[in-house]
């Protein structure tokens, strides 16, 4: 199954490349003689892997397992799949990380133990009886080595297809607020990795379980020119800083004589979520008016629509991702229909629009 040194080779795939990279990071950082790479489902090569880790947080009628003779570990929030993995045609299913540091550590431990079990107990699965051809594999490249940007990689300011009013370009923007859900982990990266180091502070709510928000923030920090971190109560906002909402706390922005700061505290779900995009946007609408930019990206449901409308009513310029580039045109659609969106734009232009406004 594995090479002569006993190294387990895993392919990580699924609907979110960003989450896939987080899981790959966990495997490659372990000391259990395992290596992992990310790959699209259609590009999986059975001869080059021992198992598949499939991250699917939303399982619907379109859910499918890669048609390949290797055991599949499903990482999901679907309780039925975790309880009855065979019904989903997978080797086993692991619940995504629970709240808190302990929950994240339990997830890591369960994932690594499951992978180790596949390596050491091949007889439990008939799929493991055929050994793949031994192919020498170089040492895994850590994401922080491969993805750290340099000044030379800073993308140029590009022209955009939508019209930005001249008066908007004259504003002194102090704050950018972004909200996203389904498909948002990759959409957010598409937007913020373009932003230069002198960008006003960016606050983000992405619907994601606790634990994964910390790892996602660390990933943003590695691949963005700006600094990035998971929200902590009392964080001060500054130029060049991205703050991602904690996966189990509501994040609000406040202002005092020293500038903007955030409160990150446990709270009830709002618009069905904690953290909630509506909570973030509503807080920004109360203190930032024309100093703020609001962005709503791909996502299911309506979270963020009311808050973005409040921002626009307060004087903020707001941007909604257009239908053609959304994974799910839900949140941006409702925000647009309810009058919360100043302009709609393709995902690949939103970062450039922000750059044109803030520069």
Buried (B, 14 or more C-beta within 10 A) or exposed (E): BBBEEEBBBBBBBBBBBBBBBBBBBBBBEBEEEBBBBBBEBEEBEBEBBBBBBBBBBBBEEEBEBBEBEBBBBBBBBBEEBBEEBEEBEBBBBBBBBBBEEEBBEBBBEBBBEBBBBBBEEBEEBEBBEEEBEEEEEEEBEBBEEEBEBEEEEBBEEEEBEBEBEEEBEEBEBBBBBBBBBBBBBBBBBBBBBBBBEEBBBBBBBBBBBBBBBBBBBBBBBBBBBBBBBBBEEEBEBEEBBBBBBBBBBBBBBBBEEEEBBBBBEEBEEBBEBBBBBBBBBBBBBBBBEBBBBBBBBBBBBBBBBBBBBBBBEBEBBBBBBBEEBBBBBBBBBBBBEBEBBBBBBBBBBBBBBBBBBBE
